[in-house]
Amino acid sequence: MRIDSSSSDPVAESFGLGRLPAAVQWLLLVCLSAPLAAGFESIGLPAGLLMGPMLAGIVIGMNGGTIRLPGTFFFLVQVVLAMMIAGMVSPDLAGTFLSRWPLFLAIVLSVIAVSTLSGWVMTRMRILPGTTAIWGSSAGAASTMLLMAGAYGADVRLVAFMQYLRVVFVATLATLVARFAGQQAAGGEQTMFFAPVDLISVALTLAVGIGCGFAGRRLRVPAGAFLAPFAIGSTLSLTGTLHVELPQWLLALAFALLGWNIGLGFTRSILQHARRAVLPTIVSIVVLIGFSGVLAVMLVATLGIDPMTAYLATSPGGLDSIAVIAASSNVDLSFVMALQTARLVIITVAGPFIARFVADRA
C-alpha cells in the first residue's frame, strides 16, 4: 500500500531527527532495522524482515524523521513481491476463484459493508470532521480514497492516518497469529541470502515484472504495479514459459522497503493532529478485524480449510503485506491470493462509489 504523506506540515516535523541530514536519517533507519529484523527472524516470526523495518520506520517517523520512500523504489518493491508470489502459486489459483466466486463476492461485500458502517457511525457521532471517517474506514483502495476525500473537503491527513493504522494492525496481528499458531514456514535453516542463482532467469523475471508493472500503471489497472506482474507472471510460470527466480537478498530488501514505506508514514505531527481520532479509529479497526475473523471461522467450518489460510484470506489488507506473510507461512497461497485479489479489485471498483454514496447522505 502506498499513501502520500507529503501533505503533512514540514515545519511541524523540523524537530528531533528531522534536523539531521537525510543521509544520516537513512543510516539510523538501517542501523535500527537490521537488529530488529534479525531478532524477529531468530525467534521464527513470519515476515520478520518486514516487521522489523516497519517498527524501525515508525520509531524514526515518530521522532521527527522526514525521509520517505521514493515512488520508484515502491514500484520496484511491488514488482518484486508480485513476481515472488507468481512463482509460488499453484495451478489451481484460477480454479479456486471461479469455483467459489459467489462466496468470495459475499465475503468482500460484507467487509465493505462493515467498514462503511463504521465510517458512517463515526461521521454521525462527529468524531472526525466532515466525511473524513467514511474515506478513512475503507478496507482498501487507499490512494483512491485519499483523492476523493480531498475532493469532498475531508481531512486527507486523517484519512491517511486511518489507512496506515489499519495496515499496521492487520500486518502485526497476522504475523503474530501465524507465529503462535505454529504456521511459520518450514525449513528453519539459515537463509542463504547470497546463494548462487541463474542470472538469466533472474533477468527475465525482473524484465517481465517491470514491463507488466509499467503496463498495469499505464492501463490504470487497480494496484496495477502488483496485480499485472502477478497475473502475467503466474500464467507464464504455470505454463512453464518462465522460470521465476529471485535472489534472497533482493527479496529481503523488498520486504524491508515495504516495511519502511508503512512505518515512515507515522509522524508525530500526524498523530497529534489525529489524537482525538485515535481511540475511535482503533475501535473501528478492531471491529473490522474481528468481523474478518468471524468470516475466517465460517470458511473453516464450511470449506474445511486450515484456520491460518482462512484468516489471511479474509484479512482486510494491505495486499502486499498479507502476501509477504502468506509466503512466509504454511498456508494455501492460491486461496489467500485469490480472495485477497478479489477483495482489492472489488473494493477499488465499488468502494469509492459506496463511500461517495454514504458521504452524500451523512
N, C-alpha and C positions, 0 to 999 in steps of 0.2 A: 504494500500500500504506500502511495506517495501523497503527502499533503504538503502544500507550500505554506510554510510558516513565516514567510518573509514579511507578512503583514504585521508582525509583532514590532513594537517600538524599539529601534536600535539604541536609542538613548537610554531607555529604561534598562537595557541589558549591559550598559557600559560599567559594570562592576565586577569584582572578583576576577574570574578567568577571562572575562570579556576584555580586560585591559591588556592582556597578553597578545603577542602576535599570533596569527592563525597557525603558523607552523608549530609554535610551542603548544598550542591547544591540541593540535592533531597528535603531537608526540605524547602529551599527557593521556589522551584518549587511548592511544595504542598501548601505553605502559599500564594503564588500568584494565584494559580489556583482556590482555594476554593472561594475567594470573586468574582472573575471574573465569574465563573460558576454560583454562587448563583445570581449574578446580572443579568446575561443573562436569567436565569430561571425565575426570578421575573418579567421581562418585557415580558415574553411569547415568547422568542426567541427559535424556534425549534432547538433541538440538542445543547442547551446551555451547557450541560455537556461535549460536545465535543469541542465546540468553545472556551470556557474559558480556558481549559488546553492547547489547541493548541496555543492560543495567549500567554499564560504564557511560553510555551516552546520556542516560537520564541524570547521572551524577554530574557530568560535565555541563549539561544544559541547565540544570537547576542551580549551578554555581556560577552562572554568568557566561558560559560558553557561547560564542557567536558563530561557530563553524557549522556548516550544513553540508550534507552530501550532494555534490553536483548532480544535476539531472542525467547527464551522460553516464555516470557511474551507476545510477539506479537503473537505467535502461539495461546496461550490461548485466547487472545482478539478476534482473527478471529473465533475461535471455538464458543465462547460465542455469538458473534454477529450473526454468521450463524444460531445457534440454536434459537436465539431470532426471527429472521426473519422467520425461518422454522415454528415456532409456530403461526405465524401471517398470513401466506399466505392462500389464498382461494383455493378451489378445482379446479378452472379454470386456474391455472398457466400454466400447460402443454397445455391445450386447447388454451390459449391465444397465446402461442408461435407457435403451429402447425398451427393454423388458419391464422396466419399473418406472417409466416416466410419469404415470399418474401419481404414484407415491412420492416421487421426488418433487413434483409440482405442488402437491398438497403440503409437503414439509416446508418448502421455500415460501409459499404464500402465507402459511401460518406464522413463520418467523417474521415476515414483513408486517403482518397484522399486529403482532405483539410489539415490535419495535415502534411502529407508527402509533399504537395506542399509548405507549409510554411517553412519546414525544407530545402527543395531544394532551395528556393529563398534566404534564409539566407546563405546557403552554397555558392551559386553562387555569392552573394554580398560580400563574405569573411568577414562576420560579426563575425563569430566564426572560430576557427582553424579547418582545415580539414573537416571531415564529422560530426563534433560534433552536429550541428543543426539538422541533419536528425534523429539521435537517440534521441535527447532531445525533439523533437517535437511530438514524438509518443504519441497518446492518449490512453496509456495503455501499458501493458507488460513491466513495468519499469525495473524489475530485469533482464529480458532477454535482453532488450536494453542496459543496463549497461555492461553486459558481452560482447555483440557483439561490443559495442562501443570501449571497451578496445582492443579487437582483431583487430579492424580496426585502431588503433592508435589515436582514438579520445580522447578528454579530458573528462575523466569519471566524474570529479568533476563538470564540466559544465553541463553534461548530467543529473546528479543527481539534480543540482540546477534547471534546467528547469522543470524536472518532479515534484519536490517538489512544485515549484511555481505554476504550473498548478493546483495541488491538492488543495492548499490553496485558490487560486482564485475561483475555482469551488465550493468548500465547503462553502466558505464565501458567495458568491453570491447566491447560492442555499438556504442557511439559511435565508438570508435577503429577498429574493423573497418570501419564504414561510411565513415569518413573516408579511410582509407588504401586501401580497395577502390575508391575513386572513385565511391561510390554516394550522395554527398550530392545533395540535391535540386537540380534545375536552377533556373536563374533567380538568378544570383549578384548581381542588382541589389539595392541597398539596400532593406531592408524599410520600407515606409511605415506606421509604427505608428498614425498618426492620419489615414489615408486616409478619405475620405467613405464612409459605409455607409448602408444602408437601415435606418433606426431601427425601422420596423415589423417588418421581417424579424428584426432582432436581438432585439426584444422577444418576438416569437413563439418564436424559437429558445430563448431563456432560459426562457420560460414553460413550454414543452414539456419542456425538460430538467429544470427544478426540480420540476415536477409529477411526472414519471416517476421522478425520483430519490427523492422522498419516498415514492411508491408502492412502489418497489423495496425501500426500507428497511422499510416497514410490512409488506410481504408476506414479508420475510426472504429475498428473492432473494439468492443468493450474489453479493457485491460489487454489490448492487442499485443503489447510488448511481451506479455506472458502467454496468453492463450494461443496466439498464432504460432509461435515456435513449438508450443506444447502439442498442438493438434497436428501440425505437419511433421514434427519430429517423431511423434508417436506412430504416425502412419508409415513413415519411412523405416522406422526401427522394426515395427511389427512385420513389414513385408520383406525385411532383410536387405532393403536398399541402402540403408545407412547403419553403420555400427557406431552407436553413440558412446563416446569415450571422453571423459574429462579428468584432468589430473586432480588429485585430492587437495593439493594446495590451492587450486583455483576455487574449488567448492568451499573450502574453509574461508577463503577471502570473501566469497559471495555471501556466506552466512554472516560474517562479521559486518559487512557493509549494510546488509539488510537490518541487522540489529542496531547499527548506528543510525540508520535512517529513521527508525522508530524512536529510539531513545533521545536523540538530539531534538526531537520535536517538543520535548518538555522543557520549558524555560520558566524561570521564577516569575517573570512579568506576566506570562500567560496564566500561570497558576494563581497569582494574586488577582488577576482580572477575573478568574473563574472561581474564586474561593467560595462564593455563595452557591455556585452550582455543583461543587464537588460532591457533596453527600447525595443530593438527588440523582446526579449522574451515575454514581456508584450503585445506588439502589436500582436504577433502571438497567444497568449492565448486569447486575446480579440476577435480576428477574429474567432478562433475556437469556443469560447463560443457563439459568435453572430450567427455563422452558425448553431450551435446546437439549438439556439433559433428559427431560421427560420424553422428548421425541426420540432420543437415543434409546431409552428403555423400551419404547414401543417398537423400535426397529429390532432390538434384540429379541423381544417376545414374538414378533410376527415373522421375522425372516431368519432368526436363529444365528445371526452374525455375531462376532465377538464384540463385547462392550466397547473396547477401545476404538475399533473401527467405526462403530456407530457414533461414538462421542465425537471423534474428529470429523466425521462426515457431516454432522449436524452443527458443529461449532460455527458461530456467526462471524467468521473472518478473523484476519485477512487471509486471502487465499495463499499468498506466498509464504507466510509464516506457518500456516497449517500444513502446507506441502512439505516444508522442511521437517517439521515434527513428525509427520506421517512417514517420510522417507527414513527417519531415524528410529522408527518403531516397527514392531512385528504386527502389522495390520494389513488389511486388504486394500492396497494402494489404489487399485482400479475403482473400487466402490467409493473410497473417500474422494478421489479426484472427480468422479462422475457427478456426485452430489454437490461438491463444492463448486465445480464449474457451472452446473445448472443454477446454483444459487446466485453466483456472480452475474451471469448473463441475465437472469430474470430480474434481479434487483436493479441492475444497470438500466434495463429497458423500462421496467414498470415502476421502480421505486421513485424516480423523480416525479412522475405523473401522480402517483398516490400521495406523495408528500405535498405536492403543489395543491392537490385537491383538498387535503386536510388543512393546509395552511390558509387557503382562501376562506375556510369556514371556521377557523379557530379564533 
